[in-house]
């Protein structure tokens, strides 16, 4: 399975946060799955950290290195993602989440998120 992690999933995973269900954690750890983190999520983490809305015990570079060391792949923004974004309805107004939805749809990913609003877009969502 090709998994794309929502930003809160990334944060909760690296913090070992109990809000991340064990089944989701095990699915992410399962070597038979390809796990992706969008550059959009790293951008969102950086902005939230700089605004004081997110407390991180490591720099963004260290977060990226940690994710890479766990075998996660980084997903860049491509033109087909932007084109797909342009076709989305406005069920969700958060620009970061909208891009993750577009990337998920364009790339055939299963989006790992607890955000049920994503379901309005017909994505495959785990959790």
PLY file of the C-alpha trace (Angstrom):
ply
format ascii 1.0
element vertex 127
property float x
property float y
property float z
element edge 126
property int vertex1
property int vertex2
end_header
0.00 0.00 0.00
1.19 3.53 -0.75
0.55 5.70 2.29
0.61 9.49 2.42
0.75 10.80 5.99
-1.27 13.83 7.03
0.75 16.42 8.94
-0.75 15.58 12.33
0.00 11.91 11.65
3.66 12.76 11.04
3.86 14.79 14.24
2.10 12.19 16.37
4.21 9.40 14.89
7.56 11.03 15.66
6.36 12.00 19.16
4.96 8.55 19.96
1.71 10.35 20.74
-1.04 8.11 22.12
-3.60 9.82 19.88
-2.15 7.79 17.01
-3.90 4.41 17.15
-1.62 1.38 17.46
-3.08 -0.18 14.30
-2.14 2.96 12.34
1.35 2.99 13.87
1.86 -0.67 12.91
0.60 -0.02 9.38
3.12 2.80 9.01
5.91 0.55 10.36
4.96 -2.34 8.06
7.81 -2.73 5.55
5.41 -3.92 2.87
3.94 -0.38 2.72
5.57 2.60 1.03
5.25 5.58 3.35
5.36 9.13 1.97
5.53 12.50 3.67
4.66 15.47 1.52
6.97 18.44 1.39
3.74 20.32 2.11
3.65 18.72 5.58
7.23 19.78 6.30
6.32 23.30 5.19
3.27 23.29 7.50
5.35 22.00 10.43
7.90 24.75 9.84
5.24 27.48 9.78
3.47 26.19 12.90
6.79 25.89 14.75
7.87 29.42 13.79
4.49 30.83 14.88
4.79 29.09 18.25
1.81 26.81 17.56
3.92 23.66 17.61
6.51 22.63 20.15
9.25 20.52 18.59
12.24 19.15 20.44
14.27 19.08 17.24
14.87 21.22 14.17
13.00 20.71 10.93
16.19 19.31 9.41
16.38 16.75 12.21
12.70 15.88 11.70
13.39 15.29 7.99
16.47 13.18 8.80
14.47 11.12 11.30
11.73 10.50 8.75
14.29 9.51 6.12
16.00 7.15 8.60
12.66 5.39 9.12
12.46 4.76 5.38
9.85 7.41 4.62
9.94 8.99 1.18
9.37 12.66 0.48
6.71 13.66 -2.01
7.33 16.86 -3.90
4.61 19.01 -5.43
4.14 18.28 -9.11
2.09 19.94 -11.81
-0.48 17.11 -11.80
-1.03 17.78 -8.08
-1.70 21.46 -8.75
-4.04 20.58 -11.61
-5.92 18.14 -9.36
-6.07 20.80 -6.63
-7.81 23.10 -9.08
-10.68 20.59 -9.45
-11.41 20.15 -5.73
-14.59 21.42 -4.12
-14.34 23.54 -0.98
-15.35 21.04 1.68
-12.02 21.72 3.33
-10.49 25.20 3.31
-7.06 24.50 4.83
-4.58 24.97 1.96
-2.12 22.39 3.30
-4.82 19.74 3.65
-6.23 20.57 0.24
-2.84 19.91 -1.36
-2.50 16.62 0.53
-5.94 15.63 -0.80
-4.90 16.56 -4.34
-1.64 14.62 -4.01
-3.50 11.62 -2.65
-6.00 11.63 -5.50
-3.43 12.29 -8.21
-0.99 9.68 -6.91
-3.37 6.94 -5.79
-2.26 7.18 -2.16
-4.10 6.08 0.95
-4.18 9.21 3.10
-3.44 8.44 6.75
-5.50 10.91 8.76
-8.22 11.15 11.37
-9.78 14.08 9.47
-13.17 12.82 8.28
-13.73 15.91 6.12
-11.30 14.31 3.67
-13.95 11.70 2.90
-15.96 14.30 0.96
-13.31 14.09 -1.75
-13.58 10.36 -2.42
-10.06 9.63 -1.26
-8.98 6.35 0.29
-8.36 7.20 3.93
-6.90 5.05 6.67
-8.08 5.75 10.20
0 1
1 2
2 3
3 4
4 5
5 6
6 7
7 8
8 9
9 10
10 11
11 12
12 13
13 14
14 15
15 16
16 17
17 18
18 19
19 20
20 21
21 22
22 23
23 24
24 25
25 26
26 27
27 28
28 29
29 30
30 31
31 32
32 33
33 34
34 35
35 36
36 37
37 38
38 39
39 40
40 41
41 42
42 43
43 44
44 45
45 46
46 47
47 48
48 49
49 50
50 51
51 52
52 53
53 54
54 55
55 56
56 57
57 58
58 59
59 60
60 61
61 62
62 63
63 64
64 65
65 66
66 67
67 68
68 69
69 70
70 71
71 72
72 73
73 74
74 75
75 76
76 77
77 78
78 79
79 80
80 81
81 82
82 83
83 84
84 85
85 86
86 87
87 88
88 89
89 90
90 91
91 92
92 93
93 94
94 95
95 96
96 97
97 98
98 99
99 100
100 101
101 102
102 103
103 104
104 105
105 106
106 107
107 108
108 109
109 110
110 111
111 112
112 113
113 114
114 115
115 116
116 117
117 118
118 119
119 120
120 121
121 122
122 123
123 124
124 125
125 126
